[in-house]
Amino acid sequence: MKSVKSCSSDWPCAALPSADLRDRTTLKVGGTVEWLVEPKSPEELIAAVRFAREGGLSVRVLGGGANLLIVPENLSGCVISTDNLNRTFRSTDLEDGGELAGSDAPLSRVAPAPVSDDPRLVLWAGARLPGLVRTAYQLGLRGAELLSGVPGHVGGALAMNAGSREWGFWDQVERVWLLDPRSGEVSERAREDCSPSYRDGHLDGAIALACVLHFEPDDKALLKKEAEDYLRAKTAAQPVTKKSAGCVWKNPDPEQSDGRGAGKLVDDLGFTGLEVGDAMVSTQHGNFVLNNGAATGAEVLELIEEVERRVLAETGIQLAREVRQWGGPNGESPVLAPA
């Protein structure tokens, strides 16, 4: 077994030892990780996962850090960042059996067909959602405007099926390329081969590498206005400029909650403003926990658990978390655990 702990140059792409993750999350909470790996292409990401697998290192994948709570001050293993996989383009290489999402195509490559004849975009896992919204309305493509104001990367949107109760990112997916971290194999799947649901892309531990999204042609000016309207509405209703991990909880069954979403439920019960250390439930929207200074992951987790206990005691509703948790009690397992 090769050693992956000896030197950064052993990795098949850029790798930093003892890297700080705090500023790579929107909550600004976290600690260091043994290795932070930064591939620049899907192929480098695949090679990095295979290398970690051979070396017996656990693997986690970090997108925009917009829906993530890191509890411990130190993480073992490696975190693979998709920051350098920020690619959105149209490609002529989308025939069945073609190469991985046209991965050799530069950003400026444009298919010769008018966008009205081929209203699709190819995106790597690190493509930014705000950039996708802007690209879509500039091309006159309807389908991304509901993501206005949503941070993060495409890989996370695929894993979490970002969106609302009525609409999810997977509604636009035509096909996706996935890496099985245990076998190291890549598969291409059509949307109908997957089973996404509310706030869950059901990737079953697979790592999203790239996807093709389909849209409907529409008027550019109209789409731009709608995207701007959605952004204004979100900014008015949610603390989008504050340090948070986005919505903490999924909306409960409306029959149990009298049609109230998680934020409304927390607000109605008077739990907004509740604090643990520098962590606080937002007074603007009850489904957000803010870092009001130098909150730790443990403080944020304690506050989340306290709200869940109180909601359960008052209503009998067990809130289900939307936010992902690394480390700490009941934290999710790495996509690849050490052998």
N, C-alpha and C positions, 0 to 999 in steps of 0.2 A: 504493500500500500504506500503510495507516495505521501510525503508530508506536505500539507497545504498551510502549515503554520510557520514555515521557516522564512519565506521571502515573498514580497509582493510580486516579483517577477515570475514566480512559479505559476501564477494564475494565467488563464488564456485571455484575460482582458484586464483593464485597470482595477486594482484592488488596494484598499487602504486598511491597515491594521488599527485596532483600537479607535474606531471612528465614532464620533458623536452623532447621535440621531435626533437630538432634541429639536434642532432647527429644520429638520426634514419632515416634521409633522405640523399640521395647522394648529394643534393644541399646544405646541411648544413644550411637550413633556416627554421625557425619555432619558436614556443614558447612552452608554457606549456599547458597541458590538465588536466582537472579536475580529470580524472582517466585514467591510463594506465593499461590495463588488459592483462595478459600473460598466456593464456591456454597452456597446454602441450599435448593435444590430441584433436581430433575433438569433442569428447564428452564434454570436458571442454569448448570448444568454444561455442557449442550449449547451454550449461548451463549458460555461461556468458551472451550470448545474451538474453536468456529468463529472466535472473535476471535483466538486465538493462531495459528490456521491462516492467517488473512488477514495477520497480522503476521509470519509466517515464524519463529515461535518453536517450539522443541521442546516436547513435552508429556509429562509423566509423571503418573501418578495415584497418590496416597498414601492408603491406608486407615488401619488402626490401626498400621502400621509394625511388625507382629509377625513378619514373615518377610522382613526386608529388611536388607541390608548396603549402606551408602552408603560408597564408597571415597574419592572425592575430597573435598577441603576446600571446593571451590566447584563448583556445578553451573550450567550455562547454561540458558537457557530458563525454562519455568515448571513448577511442580509444583501439581497440582490436588488439594486435600485434600477428603476426603469426611466430615470431622469433623462438619460441620453438616447432614449428610444422615442423621441418626439417627432414622429413622421406621419404626415397626412398627405395623401396624393391620389390622383387618378392614374390608373395603370392600364396598359394594353395587354397585360399578362394575366388575365383573369379567367382564361379558359380552364375547364376542369382538368386537373392533373398538372397544372402549371406550377411554377416555383412558388415558394413561400411568400405570398402576398406581394409579389413583385419587388422583393427585398433589395434588388440592385437598382431600382428606379430612383432617380434623384427627386427632390421635392418639386422641381419645376416641370417634371414630365407630365404632360397632359395628353389624354387620349384624343385621337383625331375626331371622334364622334362628338357631336354637340351634347352638352350635358343633359338636354331634354331627352336624348335618345339613350343615354347611359347614365342615369342619375345615381351613381354609386361612388363611394369613397373607400380607399384602402387606408387602414390605420394600424400603426404599430402600437404595442402595449403602452408606451410612454406618451402617446399623443395627449395633449391637454384638452380637457373638455371645453374650457372657454374658447380655445382656438378652434375646436370643432364647430361650435356654435357660429363663430364669426365666418369661418370658411363656408359653411353651409348656406348662410343667408347671402353671402357675397356671390355664390354660384347660383342662387335661386333654387335651393333645395330645401323642401319642407321636411321636418322630422327631428331636428336637433334643437329647435328654439326653446323647448321645455327644459333644457339643461342650462339655461341662462342662470348665472349665479351659482352654479354647482362647481366646486373645485375638484381637483383630482385628475387622474389619468384614465385612459380607455380600459386598461387592464383591470383596474379596480371597478370601473363601471360594469364590465362584463361579469366579474366575480360577484358583485353585490346587486346587479340589475338595478342600477341607479335610476331614479325617476320618482314617480308618485304612485298612489294607490291605483290610479286609472291607467297609467302609462309607464312602461319600463324601457330601458336602453335596448333590451333584447327585441323589442318590437321592430327595431330598425336593422337587426342583424340578418345578413344573408348567409354568411358562413364565418367560421372561426378556426384559427390554428391553435392547437393546445399541445403543451409538453407534459408528458407523464414524468414527474421527477424521479420516480422509482425505477422505471425501465429506461428512461432517457429517450423514449420514442416520441415522435411528433405525429399528430393526427390532424386531419382536416375534417371538420364536421359542418353539415348544413344545420340551419336553425331547427329544422324539424327533427333532427337527431338528438336535440338537447331538450331539457325540460325546465326552462327558467320559470321562476315564480316570483311573487312579491318579495323584493329585497334579497333575492338569492338566485344567482346564475347557475347553481348546481354544477359547478366545475369538478366537484368531487376530488379536490386536491390537485387538479391539473393547473398548470400555469398558462395563462393566456399570452400568446405571442403576438397575434395580429388578428384583424377581422376585416370583413367587407360589410359595409353598411349600405342599405338602399334607401332612397328618399323619393319624394314626389316633387316634380318641378312646380315652381310657383313664382310669384312676383317678388323680386329682390327687395324692393322698398317695403312691401308689406311684411315680409319675413323679418327684416331688420327692425321695423317698428314693434312687431310682436315680441321679438327677443328683448328689446329694450324695455317694453312694458312688463314682461315677466321679471326682468332684473329689478326694476323699480319696486314691484310688488314684493319681491323676496326681501329686498333691502329694508323695506318698511316693516315687514313682519318678523324678520329674523336678524340676529346679531351677526351679520355676515362679516363685519369688520373686526370682530373680537376674536380672541384666541379660543377656538373650540374645535371639537372633532365632528361638527355637524350634529345631526339628530342622533341622540343616544339610543332611543327606543323605537321599535316598530309600532305602528298604530295598532291598537288592540281590535279585536272583533267588535264591530259597531253595535251588535246586539247586546254585548256585555257592557259597553261603555256609553250607551245611549247616544251613539253616533259621534262621540268625542274622540279626537285623535289623542295621542300620548301627551303632547304639549298642553292641550286644552285640559286634559284630565289633571295633570300636575298643577296647572295654574288654578283650576277650580278648587282644588284641595288645599290651596294656600302654601304650596311648597316652593314657589319661586322665591329666590333670595336666600334660600337655605345655603349654609356655608360649612365647609370643612377646610381649615387652613386657607389657602389662596384659591381653592376651588369653590365655585358658586353656581347654583342653578340660575340661569338667566331670568331677569325680571321681564324681559321683552318676549321671551318664548320659552315655555316650560320644558321643551324637549332638548334644550341646549345646556351643557355644563361648561362654564367658562374658566379659563385660567386667568385670574385677576392679578397675577404677579409672577411668583415663582412656585406655583403649585407642583407637587410631586405626583407621580402616577398613583402612588398609594392613597394620597388624599382624594384624587378624582374618583378612584375606585370606591373608596369608603363612602363618598357622597352619593354615587350612583346606587350603591347597595342600600343606603339609608332611604333614598327616595322609593326604591322598589319595595322595601319593607313597609313603608308608610302607605303606599298606594294599595298594596295587598291587604293590609289591615283595615283600611277604610272602605275598600270596594270589593275585595275578593279577586281582583284582577292581577295576575302576574305579568308584569311588563316584560316583553322579550326584547333583548338588546339588538340594535342595529350596528352599534359601534363594535369594531373588532378589538380584541384585547390580546396583547403579547405579554406573557409572563403573569405572575400572580395567581391567586386561586382561580381555578377554572379557566385560565387563559388558553387560547386555542393552540393546538399543536403546530409545529412547523410543517410546511408542505412536504419537506423531506426531513425525517428524523434520522439521527445517526444510527448506523447499523449496529 
